[in-house]
Amino acid sequence: MELWDVYDIDRQKTGKTAVRGEGLPEGGFHLVVHICVIGSDGRMLIQQRQPFKKGFSNLWDVTAGGSAVAGENSRQAAMRELSEEVGLKLDFEGLRPHFSVSYDMGFDDWYVMHADPDISELKLQYEEVQAVKWASCEEIMALIDEGKFVPYFKGYISTIFATAHQNGTIRE
């Protein structure tokens, strides 16, 4: 059973928890994180969800992501999700989300980080991830158009790559 902290509309913890899959209390929200690892060549490490994974099965997705569990802050959740899903351990100390998005059920923090892991050495979480590969912004946009990528707003994907350019992650 996975427990989530419940937040109010101002992103303050309410002291309540919710059980994943059982819904949130009226006026309650939860925290989700996404991690986008960009290599020195400007491509993003993306993952393909397992065919049996509930929600967006078989689709490609950003490097890692998921819900924060009770007791975790955004950074801790991001570190855990990245390590669990693709076996990549990066230092999030002192890092803030590059952007946050509010949506119907909560808050979604997006981290954009630089790393150049050898994908043949990554340990993929069987329950979540069937494959990983590197993809450019244009390739991800094409996958979205083809219905083969989680249907994020294309503006999110553009913002990820623009953020990587701005913070020097992508070296030209």
N, CA, C and O atoms as a DFTB+ gen file, in Angstrom:
688 C
 N C O
     1  1       0.852      -1.175       0.000
     2  2       0.000       0.000       0.000
     3  2       0.900       1.242       0.000
     4  3       1.776       1.388       0.853
     5  1       0.672       2.119      -0.956
     6  2       1.455       3.349      -1.062
     7  2       0.651       4.512      -0.497
     8  3      -0.484       4.750      -0.910
     9  1       1.244       5.235       0.449
    10  2       0.599       6.398       1.054
    11  2       1.193       7.681       0.497
    12  3       2.400       7.788       0.281
    13  1       0.323       8.644       0.273
    14  2       0.734       9.962      -0.189
    15  2       0.392      10.995       0.868
    16  3      -0.641      10.879       1.528
    17  1       1.243      12.011       1.045
    18  2       0.861      13.169       1.850
    19  2      -0.207      13.931       1.075
    20  3      -0.156      14.017      -0.152
    21  1      -1.166      14.477       1.798
    22  2      -2.205      15.297       1.185
    23  2      -1.847      16.759       1.423
    24  3      -1.552      17.165       2.547
    25  1      -1.878      17.540       0.350
    26  2      -1.560      18.967       0.388
    27  2      -2.831      19.785       0.196
    28  3      -3.809      19.308      -0.379
    29  1      -2.805      21.034       0.689
    30  2      -3.917      21.935       0.405
    31  2      -3.605      22.723      -0.873
    32  3      -2.557      22.527      -1.489
    33  1      -4.499      23.593      -1.254
    34  2      -4.349      24.337      -2.501
    35  2      -3.100      25.219      -2.509
    36  3      -2.614      25.589      -3.578
    37  1      -2.576      25.559      -1.330
    38  2      -1.375      26.383      -1.217
    39  2      -0.101      25.550      -1.102
    40  3       0.963      26.070      -0.766
    41  1      -0.219      24.273      -1.381
    42  2       0.891      23.326      -1.363
    43  2       1.474      23.123       0.045
    44  3       2.666      22.866       0.213
    45  1       0.620      23.242       1.016
    46  2       1.008      22.971       2.400
    47  2       0.468      21.602       2.787
    48  3      -0.673      21.264       2.471
    49  1       1.299      20.810       3.479
    50  2       0.822      19.506       3.939
    51  2      -0.302      19.693       4.941
    52  3      -0.235      20.559       5.814
    53  1      -1.345      18.867       4.805
    54  2      -2.508      18.974       5.688
    55  2      -2.364      18.103       6.935
    56  3      -3.145      18.239       7.876
    57  1      -1.378      17.214       6.948
    58  2      -1.254      16.255       8.047
    59  2      -2.021      14.972       7.776
    60  3      -1.968      14.031       8.567
    61  1      -2.734      14.936       6.655
    62  2      -3.492      13.741       6.261
    63  2      -2.699      12.974       5.216
    64  3      -1.820      13.528       4.556
    65  1      -3.021      11.688       5.073
    66  2      -2.460      10.873       4.002
    67  2      -3.598      10.247       3.208
    68  3      -4.725      10.130       3.689
    69  1      -3.282       9.852       1.996
    70  2      -4.235       9.174       1.124
    71  2      -3.571       7.903       0.616
    72  3      -2.350       7.847       0.466
    73  1      -4.369       6.902       0.356
    74  2      -3.877       5.643      -0.195
    75  2      -3.969       5.726      -1.707
    76  3      -5.014       6.069      -2.259
    77  1      -2.858       5.406      -2.374
    78  2      -2.841       5.422      -3.844
    79  2      -3.996       4.584      -4.373
    80  3      -4.225       3.466      -3.913
    81  1      -4.714       5.127      -5.335
    82  2      -5.818       4.412      -5.957
    83  2      -7.158       4.586      -5.270
    84  3      -8.186       4.168      -5.804
    85  1      -7.163       5.200      -4.087
    86  2      -8.423       5.386      -3.365
    87  2      -8.935       6.813      -3.429
    88  3      -9.940       7.137      -2.796
    89  1      -8.267       7.662      -4.176
    90  2      -8.705       9.036      -4.321
    91  2      -8.222       9.921      -3.185
    92  3      -7.774       9.450      -2.140
    93  1      -8.330      11.209      -3.427
    94  2      -7.910      12.209      -2.455
    95  2      -9.131      12.801      -1.773
    96  3     -10.211      12.844      -2.364
    97  1      -8.973      13.262      -0.528
    98  2     -10.109      13.912       0.128
    99  2     -10.477      15.210      -0.583
   100  3      -9.656      15.788      -1.295
   101  1     -11.693      15.659      -0.393
   102  2     -12.170      16.905      -0.989
   103  2     -11.187      18.034      -0.685
   104  3     -10.821      18.253       0.470
   105  1     -10.762      18.748      -1.726
   106  2      -9.832      19.862      -1.551
   107  2      -8.395      19.437      -1.348
   108  3      -7.538      20.271      -1.054
   109  1      -8.113      18.141      -1.501
   110  2      -6.762      17.633      -1.294
   111  2      -6.017      17.454      -2.608
   112  3      -6.618      17.233      -3.659
   113  1      -4.693      17.552      -2.525
   114  2      -3.824      17.427      -3.691
   115  2      -2.628      16.565      -3.319
   116  3      -2.342      16.374      -2.137
   117  1      -1.924      16.041      -4.329
   118  2      -0.690      15.302      -4.043
   119  2       0.426      15.765      -4.961
   120  3       0.207      16.512      -5.915
   121  1       1.637      15.298      -4.647
   122  2       2.852      15.754      -5.320
   123  2       3.390      14.683      -6.258
   124  3       3.524      13.519      -5.882
   125  1       3.694      15.093      -7.483
   126  2       4.275      14.223      -8.498
   127  2       5.587      14.863      -8.958
   128  3       5.717      16.087      -8.974
   129  1       6.550      14.029      -9.331
   130  2       7.824      14.534      -9.843
   131  2       8.138      13.886     -11.186
   132  3       7.750      12.747     -11.444
   133  1       8.842      14.624     -12.037
   134  2       9.374      14.106     -13.293
   135  2      10.837      14.509     -13.376
   136  3      11.203      15.632     -13.029
   137  1      11.662      13.593     -13.835
   138  2      13.086      13.851     -13.973
   139  2      13.458      13.651     -15.430
   140  3      13.147      12.618     -16.024
   141  1      14.125      14.646     -16.003
   142  2      14.539      14.607     -17.400
   143  2      16.060      14.698     -17.434
   144  3      16.635      15.747     -17.142
   145  1      16.702      13.597     -17.792
   146  2      18.158      13.566     -17.880
   147  2      18.547      13.868     -19.317
   148  3      18.132      13.182     -20.252
   149  1      19.358      14.915     -19.469
   150  2      19.812      15.359     -20.779
   151  2      21.305      15.072     -20.885
   152  3      22.080      15.453     -20.007
   153  1      21.700      14.408     -21.948
   154  2      23.112      14.106     -22.183
   155  2      23.835      15.284     -22.804
   156  3      23.217      16.251     -23.248
   157  1      25.150      15.187     -22.826
   158  2      25.981      16.264     -23.389
   159  2      25.670      16.534     -24.854
   160  3      25.922      17.630     -25.353
   161  1      25.128      15.545     -25.540
   162  2      24.802      15.730     -26.959
   163  2      23.425      16.363     -27.167
   164  3      22.981      16.526     -28.304
   165  1      22.749      16.720     -26.067
   166  2      21.466      17.402     -26.178
   167  2      20.257      16.499     -26.279
   168  3      19.142      16.984     -26.466
   169  1      20.451      15.198     -26.161
   170  2      19.308      14.285     -26.214
   171  2      18.878      13.905     -24.799
   172  3      19.676      13.927     -23.863
   173  1      17.598      13.557     -24.666
   174  2      17.046      13.148     -23.384
   175  2      17.013      11.626     -23.285
   176  3      16.696      10.935     -24.253
   177  1      17.341      11.125     -22.117
   178  2      17.175       9.707     -21.827
   179  2      15.693       9.476     -21.585
   180  3      15.119      10.039     -20.652
   181  1      15.066       8.649     -22.422
   182  2      13.638       8.369     -22.264
   183  2      13.442       6.885     -21.980
   184  3      14.283       6.051     -22.317
   185  1      12.324       6.581     -21.358
   186  2      11.997       5.202     -21.005
   187  2      10.696       4.777     -21.671
   188  3       9.812       5.593     -21.933
   189  1      10.604       3.475     -21.936
   190  2       9.355       2.920     -22.457
   191  2       8.688       2.145     -21.335
   192  3       9.289       1.261     -20.726
   193  1       7.439       2.491     -21.071
   194  2       6.682       1.850     -19.993
   195  2       6.345       0.408     -20.365
   196  3       6.183       0.081     -21.541
   197  1       6.244      -0.433     -19.368
   198  2       5.919      -1.838     -19.586
   199  2       4.510      -1.985     -20.179
   200  3       3.644      -1.150     -19.917
   201  1       4.272      -3.042     -20.978
   202  2       2.943      -3.240     -21.574
   203  2       1.866      -3.527     -20.530
   204  3       0.685      -3.281     -20.775
   205  1       2.264      -4.045     -19.371
   206  2       1.301      -4.374     -18.321
   207  2       1.163      -3.265     -17.278
   208  3       0.393      -3.405     -16.328
   209  1       1.899      -2.166     -17.445
   210  2       1.838      -1.035     -16.516
   211  2       0.527      -0.293     -16.735
   212  3       0.200       0.083     -17.860
   213  1      -0.220      -0.086     -15.660
   214  2      -1.494       0.611     -15.760
   215  2      -1.247       2.080     -16.111
   216  3      -0.431       2.743     -15.470
   217  1      -1.930       2.573     -17.094
   218  2      -1.783       3.962     -17.509
   219  2      -0.619       4.150     -18.464
   220  3       0.538       3.987     -18.075
   221  1      -0.905       4.481     -19.675
   222  2       0.098       4.772     -20.707
   223  2       1.023       3.584     -20.978
   224  3       2.207       3.768     -21.263
   225  1       0.491       2.385     -20.891
   226  2       1.311       1.199     -21.138
   227  2       1.914       1.242     -22.536
   228  3       1.286       1.700     -23.491
   229  1       3.150       0.752     -22.630
   230  2       3.932       0.673     -23.871
   231  2       4.374       2.018     -24.432
   232  3       5.111       2.047     -25.417
   233  1       3.952       3.132     -23.842
   234  2       4.346       4.432     -24.378
   235  2       5.712       4.846     -23.845
   236  3       6.131       4.419     -22.769
   237  1       6.393       5.678     -24.612
   238  2       7.651       6.275     -24.173
   239  2       7.325       7.419     -23.231
   240  3       6.252       8.018     -23.302
   241  1       8.270       7.714     -22.346
   242  2       8.068       8.733     -21.315
   243  2       9.409       9.411     -21.031
   244  3      10.450       8.959     -21.508
   245  1       9.382      10.488     -20.260
   246  2      10.624      11.134     -19.849
   247  2      11.424      10.153     -18.995
   248  3      10.946       9.050     -18.727
   249  1      12.609      10.519     -18.570
   250  2      13.537       9.609     -17.904
   251  2      12.909       8.861     -16.747
   252  3      13.033       7.639     -16.662
   253  1      12.236       9.570     -15.854
   254  2      11.617       8.923     -14.685
   255  2      10.561       9.855     -14.117
   256  3      10.541      11.052     -14.404
   257  1       9.695       9.288     -13.315
   258  2       8.684      10.119     -12.663
   259  2       7.736       9.288     -11.833
   260  3       7.650       8.068     -11.980
   261  1       7.026       9.973     -10.957
   262  2       6.043       9.289     -10.133
   263  2       5.613      10.146      -8.959
   264  3       6.024      11.299      -8.827
   265  1       4.789       9.572      -8.119
   266  2       4.252      10.276      -6.966
   267  2       5.213      10.229      -5.793
   268  3       5.886       9.227      -5.556
   269  1       5.262      11.341      -5.061
   270  2       5.999      11.364      -3.805
   271  2       5.209      10.543      -2.792
   272  3       3.984      10.645      -2.727
   273  1       5.893       9.745      -2.018
   274  2       5.233       8.978      -0.966
   275  2       5.254       9.789       0.326
   276  3       6.023      10.741       0.466
   277  1       4.399       9.398       1.263
   278  2       4.285      10.123       2.528
   279  2       5.654      10.293       3.174
   280  3       6.434       9.347       3.276
   281  1       5.925      11.507       3.604
   282  2       7.178      11.815       4.275
   283  2       8.277      12.334       3.364
   284  3       9.280      12.857       3.851
   285  1       8.112      12.204       2.062
   286  2       9.131      12.670       1.121
   287  2       8.870      14.100       0.692
   288  3       7.723      14.529       0.570
   289  1       9.958      14.838       0.463
   290  2       9.815      16.115      -0.222
   291  2      10.051      15.861      -1.709
   292  3      10.327      14.732      -2.117
   293  1       9.944      16.891      -2.495
   294  2      10.063      16.768      -3.943
   295  2      11.415      16.178      -4.358
   296  3      11.464      15.254      -5.169
   297  1      12.506      16.705      -3.809
   298  2      13.852      16.223      -4.159
   299  2      14.030      14.750      -3.806
   300  3      14.561      13.972      -4.598
   301  1      13.584      14.378      -2.617
   302  2      13.716      12.980      -2.191
   303  2      12.930      12.061      -3.124
   304  3      13.411      10.988      -3.489
   305  1      11.735      12.471      -3.507
   306  2      10.923      11.665      -4.420
   307  2      11.606      11.540      -5.776
   308  3      11.613      10.464      -6.372
   309  1      12.179      12.636      -6.263
   310  2      12.860      12.610      -7.560
   311  2      14.066      11.675      -7.522
   312  3      14.268      10.885      -8.443
   313  1      14.863      11.761      -6.468
   314  2      16.028      10.872      -6.335
   315  2      15.590       9.409      -6.307
   316  3      16.184       8.564      -6.975
   317  1      14.550       9.119      -5.531
   318  2      14.069       7.739      -5.418
   319  2      13.535       7.228      -6.741
   320  3      13.881       6.123      -7.161
   321  1      12.697       8.012      -7.407
   322  2      12.100       7.564      -8.673
   323  2      13.177       7.301      -9.727
   324  3      13.114       6.296     -10.434
   325  1      14.153       8.184      -9.836
   326  2      15.223       8.016     -10.820
   327  2      16.028       6.750     -10.530
   328  3      16.363       5.997     -11.445
   329  1      16.331       6.522      -9.270
   330  2      17.086       5.334      -8.873
   331  2      16.268       4.062      -9.088
   332  3      16.780       3.078      -9.620
   333  1      15.004       4.078      -8.678
   334  2      14.153       2.891      -8.815
   335  2      13.899       2.525     -10.277
   336  3      14.042       1.365     -10.664
   337  1      13.525       3.508     -11.082
   338  2      13.059       3.213     -12.433
   339  2      14.178       2.878     -13.406
   340  3      14.037       1.967     -14.222
   341  1      15.293       3.608     -13.328
   342  2      16.367       3.358     -14.300
   343  2      17.719       3.086     -13.647
   344  3      18.720       2.936     -14.348
   345  1      17.763       3.019     -12.326
   346  2      19.001       2.680     -11.635
   347  2      20.057       3.767     -11.665
   348  3      21.243       3.486     -11.492
   349  1      19.640       5.000     -11.883
   350  2      20.589       6.111     -11.971
   351  2      20.555       6.906     -10.669
   352  3      19.500       7.375     -10.241
   353  1      21.713       7.050     -10.053
   354  2      21.817       7.792      -8.802
   355  2      22.533       9.110      -9.065
   356  3      23.736       9.137      -9.324
   357  1      21.774      10.206      -8.994
   358  2      22.334      11.545      -9.188
   359  2      22.115      12.361      -7.920
   360  3      21.198      12.087      -7.146
   361  1      22.957      13.357      -7.717
   362  2      22.886      14.204      -6.534
   363  2      21.877      15.325      -6.748
   364  3      22.053      16.157      -7.638
   365  1      20.834      15.352      -5.950
   366  2      19.802      16.379      -6.025
   367  2      19.989      17.431      -4.928
   368  3      19.177      18.348      -4.809
   369  1      21.038      17.310      -4.137
   370  2      21.272      18.236      -3.024
   371  2      21.295      19.680      -3.523
   372  3      22.034      20.014      -4.449
   373  1      20.487      20.521      -2.908
   374  2      20.442      21.934      -3.262
   375  2      19.726      22.232      -4.562
   376  3      19.672      23.387      -4.986
   377  1      19.174      21.212      -5.205
   378  2      18.492      21.397      -6.483
   379  2      17.007      21.661      -6.255
   380  3      16.367      21.002      -5.435
   381  1      16.476      22.620      -6.980
   382  2      15.042      22.885      -6.963
   383  2      14.466      22.427      -8.291
   384  3      15.203      22.291      -9.268
   385  1      13.161      22.186      -8.345
   386  2      12.557      21.875      -9.643
   387  2      12.786      23.034     -10.605
   388  3      12.758      24.198     -10.205
   389  1      13.011      22.710     -11.865
   390  2      13.202      23.760     -12.870
   391  2      11.883      24.425     -13.232
   392  3      11.853      25.600     -13.599
   393  1      10.790      23.669     -13.128
   394  2       9.469      24.265     -13.235
   395  2       8.461      23.359     -12.556
   396  3       8.677      22.153     -12.435
   397  1       7.362      23.946     -12.114
   398  2       6.285      23.215     -11.451
   399  2       4.982      23.545     -12.151
   400  3       4.754      24.675     -12.582
   401  1       4.143      22.544     -12.254
   402  2       2.866      22.694     -12.930
   403  2       1.764      22.237     -11.976
   404  3       1.867      21.176     -11.361
   405  1       0.734      23.027     -11.860
   406  2      -0.443      22.609     -11.093
   407  2      -1.395      21.905     -12.049
   408  3      -1.578      22.336     -13.188
   409  1      -1.991      20.833     -11.583
   410  2      -2.998      20.134     -12.389
   411  2      -4.129      19.724     -11.466
   412  3      -4.054      19.968     -10.262
   413  1      -5.167      19.112     -11.992
   414  2      -6.378      18.833     -11.222
   415  2      -6.125      18.171      -9.873
   416  3      -6.736      18.546      -8.873
   417  1      -5.230      17.193      -9.842
   418  2      -5.038      16.420      -8.617
   419  2      -3.842      16.864      -7.779
   420  3      -3.629      16.335      -6.688
   421  1      -3.053      17.831      -8.272
   422  2      -1.919      18.201      -7.449
   423  2      -0.900      19.090      -8.109
   424  3      -1.213      19.965      -8.916
   425  1       0.341      18.826      -7.730
   426  2       1.488      19.619      -8.129
   427  2       2.506      18.702      -8.784
   428  3       2.778      17.612      -8.280
   429  1       3.064      19.132      -9.894
   430  2       3.978      18.319     -10.679
   431  2       5.294      19.073     -10.844
   432  3       5.363      20.063     -11.573
   433  1       6.343      18.599     -10.159
   434  2       7.659      19.230     -10.213
   435  2       8.514      18.560     -11.275
   436  3       8.593      17.334     -11.345
   437  1       9.152      19.379     -12.097
   438  2       9.979      18.895     -13.215
   439  2      11.444      19.276     -12.973
   440  3      11.774      20.448     -12.797
   441  1      12.307      18.267     -12.968
   442  2      13.745      18.449     -12.809
   443  2      14.430      18.174     -14.142
   444  3      14.102      17.206     -14.828
   445  1      15.382      19.029     -14.503
   446  2      16.164      18.843     -15.722
   447  2      17.625      18.751     -15.292
   448  3      18.175      19.692     -14.719
   449  1      18.250      17.599     -15.576
   450  2      19.599      17.335     -15.085
   451  2      20.508      16.837     -16.196
   452  3      20.047      16.279     -17.192
   453  1      21.797      17.044     -16.011
   454  2      22.785      16.553     -16.962
   455  2      23.414      15.264     -16.445
   456  3      23.793      15.166     -15.278
   457  1      23.515      14.288     -17.327
   458  2      24.269      13.058     -17.047
   459  2      24.451      12.339     -18.375
   460  3      23.665      12.511     -19.308
   461  1      25.493      11.536     -18.441
   462  2      25.786      10.760     -19.644
   463  2      25.962       9.281     -19.292
   464  3      27.022       8.706     -19.540
   465  1      24.926       8.664     -18.715
   466  2      25.084       7.261     -18.362
   467  2      25.149       6.358     -19.592
   468  3      24.574       6.657     -20.638
   469  1      25.850       5.268     -19.438
   470  2      25.872       4.227     -20.463
   471  2      24.573       3.439     -20.284
   472  3      24.405       2.751     -19.277
   473  1      23.660       3.530     -21.241
   474  2      22.348       2.911     -21.037
   475  2      22.422       1.394     -20.923
   476  3      21.514       0.770     -20.375
   477  1      23.494       0.796     -21.434
   478  2      23.621      -0.665     -21.304
   479  2      23.913      -1.069     -19.862
   480  3      23.783      -2.241     -19.509
   481  1      24.306      -0.112     -19.029
   482  2      24.623      -0.413     -17.632
   483  2      23.509      -0.026     -16.661
   484  3      23.633      -0.261     -15.459
   485  1      22.422       0.562     -17.164
   486  2      21.322       0.955     -16.293
   487  2      20.525      -0.266     -15.850
   488  3      20.364      -1.223     -16.607
   489  1      20.033      -0.225     -14.625
   490  2      19.206      -1.308     -14.082
   491  2      17.754      -0.846     -14.120
   492  3      17.331      -0.021     -13.310
   493  1      16.995      -1.390     -15.077
   494  2      15.613      -0.971     -15.278
   495  2      14.680      -1.717     -14.320
   496  3      14.820      -2.922     -14.114
   497  1      13.735      -0.989     -13.745
   498  2      12.756      -1.577     -12.838
   499  2      11.743      -2.374     -13.665
   500  3      10.969      -1.806     -14.436
   501  1      11.760      -3.682     -13.494
   502  2      10.918      -4.558     -14.315
   503  2       9.436      -4.160     -14.270
   504  3       8.756      -4.206     -15.295
   505  1       8.943      -3.779     -13.117
   506  2       7.522      -3.457     -12.962
   507  2       7.116      -2.199     -13.726
   508  3       5.931      -1.988     -13.984
   509  1       8.078      -1.370     -14.086
   510  2       7.764      -0.081     -14.685
   511  2       8.307       0.107     -16.102
   512  3       7.609       0.630     -16.971
   513  1       9.551      -0.318     -16.335
   514  2      10.293       0.102     -17.532
   515  2      10.752      -1.103     -18.353
   516  3      11.367      -2.027     -17.820
   517  1      10.444      -1.086     -19.668
   518  2      10.896      -2.173     -20.538
   519  2      12.124      -1.819     -21.365
   520  3      12.860      -2.709     -21.791
   521  1      12.358      -0.506     -21.600
   522  2      13.497      -0.100     -22.437
   523  2      13.819       1.360     -22.180
   524  3      12.986       2.115     -21.678
   525  1      15.043       1.751     -22.531
   526  2      15.454       3.157     -22.502
   527  2      16.212       3.456     -23.787
   528  3      16.770       2.557     -24.416
   529  1      16.227       4.723     -24.167
   530  2      17.022       5.170     -25.306
   531  2      17.182       6.678     -25.203
   532  3      16.511       7.332     -24.404
   533  1      18.071       7.220     -26.014
   534  2      18.277       8.660     -26.099
   535  2      17.426       9.202     -27.244
   536  3      17.312       8.567     -28.293
   537  1      16.822      10.394     -27.037
   538  2      15.991      10.998     -28.084
   539  2      16.129      12.519     -28.055
   540  3      16.231      13.129     -26.990
   541  1      16.130      13.113     -29.236
   542  2      16.182      14.572     -29.363
   543  2      14.782      15.149     -29.122
   544  3      13.793      14.417     -29.071
   545  1      14.725      16.455     -28.978
   546  2      13.441      17.135     -28.828
   547  2      12.539      16.820     -30.025
   548  3      11.355      16.529     -29.854
   549  1      13.097      16.878     -31.222
   550  2      12.316      16.616     -32.429
   551  2      11.793      15.182     -32.460
   552  3      10.653      14.941     -32.859
   553  1      12.622      14.239     -32.040
   554  2      12.184      12.834     -32.010
   555  2      11.058      12.636     -30.998
   556  3      10.117      11.888     -31.262
   557  1      11.144      13.294     -29.851
   558  2      10.083      13.182     -28.843
   559  2       8.791      13.798     -29.371
   560  3       7.715      13.227     -29.194
   561  1       8.887      14.948     -30.013
   562  2       7.698      15.589     -30.584
   563  2       7.038      14.675     -31.621
   564  3       5.812      14.586     -31.681
   565  1       7.847      14.001     -32.432
   566  2       7.307      13.071     -33.430
   567  2       6.628      11.883     -32.739
   568  3       5.567      11.437     -33.175
   569  1       7.232      11.374     -31.670
   570  2       6.619      10.267     -30.922
   571  2       5.283      10.694     -30.318
   572  3       4.339       9.904     -30.287
   573  1       5.194      11.929     -29.840
   574  2       3.913      12.437     -29.320
   575  2       2.889      12.467     -30.447
   576  3       1.758      12.013     -30.273
   577  1       3.282      13.003     -31.609
   578  2       2.373      13.078     -32.759
   579  2       1.888      11.697     -33.194
   580  3       0.747      11.541     -33.630
   581  1       2.758      10.700     -33.074
   582  2       2.426       9.328     -33.484
   583  2       1.650       8.571     -32.411
   584  3       1.259       7.424     -32.632
   585  1       1.419       9.186     -31.257
   586  2       0.713       8.508     -30.168
   587  2       1.568       7.471     -29.467
   588  3       1.039       6.554     -28.839
   589  1       2.903       7.606     -29.567
   590  2       3.820       6.631     -28.976
   591  2       4.538       7.165     -27.737
   592  3       5.393       6.476     -27.180
   593  1       4.205       8.381     -27.298
   594  2       4.817       9.009     -26.134
   595  2       3.681       9.484     -25.235
   596  3       2.615       9.856     -25.727
   597  1       3.898       9.476     -23.925
   598  2       2.885       9.999     -23.010
   599  2       2.480      11.384     -23.522
   600  3       3.349      12.199     -23.830
   601  1       1.191      11.661     -23.619
   602  2       0.737      12.893     -24.278
   603  2       0.885      14.158     -23.428
   604  3      -0.104      14.802     -23.079
   605  1       2.121      14.500     -23.103
   606  2       2.379      15.765     -22.418
   607  2       2.102      16.903     -23.390
   608  3       2.130      16.716     -24.606
   609  1       1.837      18.079     -22.844
   610  2       1.772      19.260     -23.694
   611  2       3.144      19.427     -24.331
   612  3       4.164      19.308     -23.652
   613  1       3.172      19.697     -25.609
   614  2       4.454      19.872     -26.289
   615  2       5.248      21.036     -25.695
   616  3       6.477      21.049     -25.749
   617  1       4.544      21.998     -25.134
   618  2       5.222      23.113     -24.480
   619  2       6.090      22.653     -23.313
   620  3       7.127      23.257     -23.039
   621  1       5.678      21.586     -22.620
   622  2       6.502      21.045     -21.529
   623  2       7.822      20.524     -22.100
   624  3       8.896      20.793     -21.563
   625  1       7.717      19.778     -23.192
   626  2       8.923      19.195     -23.793
   627  2       9.845      20.303     -24.282
   628  3      11.054      20.247     -24.058
   629  1       9.289      21.303     -24.941
   630  2      10.091      22.441     -25.398
   631  2      10.757      23.144     -24.223
   632  3      11.919      23.540     -24.312
   633  1      10.027      23.301     -23.127
   634  2      10.569      23.966     -21.941
   635  2      11.718      23.162     -21.341
   636  3      12.701      23.741     -20.879
   637  1      11.606      21.857     -21.343
   638  2      12.684      21.003     -20.819
   639  2      13.970      21.251     -21.597
   640  3      15.028      21.467     -21.007
   641  1      13.875      21.222     -22.916
   642  2      15.071      21.413     -23.740
   643  2      15.576      22.857     -23.657
   644  3      16.787      23.080     -23.671
   645  1      14.685      23.830     -23.572
   646  2      15.103      25.227     -23.415
   647  2      15.810      25.421     -22.077
   648  3      16.802      26.145     -21.998
   649  1      15.307      24.780     -21.030
   650  2      15.935      24.842     -19.712
   651  2      17.328      24.242     -19.771
   652  3      18.268      24.793     -19.198
   653  1      17.468      23.121     -20.458
   654  2      18.779      22.474     -20.583
   655  2      19.762      23.386     -21.316
   656  3      20.938      23.444     -20.958
   657  1      19.287      24.093     -22.334
   658  2      20.149      25.054     -23.043
   659  2      20.562      26.186     -22.114
   660  3      21.729      26.574     -22.059
   661  1      19.575      26.708     -21.382
   662  2      19.815      27.864     -20.522
   663  2      20.787      27.549     -19.392
   664  3      21.658      28.360     -19.078
   665  1      20.641      26.355     -18.769
   666  2      21.504      26.067     -17.623
   667  2      22.818      25.390     -18.018
   668  3      23.582      24.951     -17.158
   669  1      23.071      25.311     -19.319
   670  2      24.355      24.783     -19.773
   671  2      24.427      23.282     -19.832
   672  3      25.500      22.730     -20.073
   673  1      23.299      22.591     -19.615
   674  2      23.291      21.140     -19.695
   675  2      23.644      20.689     -21.089
   676  3      24.425      19.755     -21.271
   677  1      23.058      21.363     -22.094
   678  2      23.365      21.046     -23.482
   679  2      24.549      21.911     -23.899
   680  3      24.492      23.139     -23.849
   681  1      25.598      21.254     -24.302
   682  2      26.805      21.967     -24.699
   683  2      26.917      21.944     -26.220
   684  3      26.973      20.881     -26.837
   685  1      26.950      23.124     -26.803
   686  2      26.997      23.202     -28.272
   687  2      28.388      23.517     -28.751
   688  3      28.617      23.621     -29.956
